[in-house]
Amino acid sequence: MLRNMTIQKRLLMAFSLISLLLVALGGFSLLTLKDIRQKAELVELNLLPSIMAVGDINLNMTRVRVFTLRLAVADDTNQEVETQNLLEKVKAEVAAKQAEYEKLINMADEARVYQEFKSAQQQYYQLQQ
């Protein structure tokens, strides 16, 4: 069949096939880039802010433990009152960061682990009283 065609028709068919493959490859590339962009937006808009909020919660919970220890070893009432005020301020910061983080939870495992943390935190706060 190809031997019966002129060279011009064979070349036209070959370049048409190459052009069609090139267009198909371009379309596939655009779809892949769209998927990559969606995943990058998930990381940028959800995962990184979540990690930052968890880091802040961790830092402030460490400060809560430090102030609790300081409160336990305080000698005078002035130091106790000052430490108690600082402790309440840090607890408010923890609560604010938790509210920020709760908006960013989007996975079932993440929600489960966070609920376990909140339960442990409530137990700690109760024992702290």
Disulfide bonds with the S-S distance in Angstrom:
none
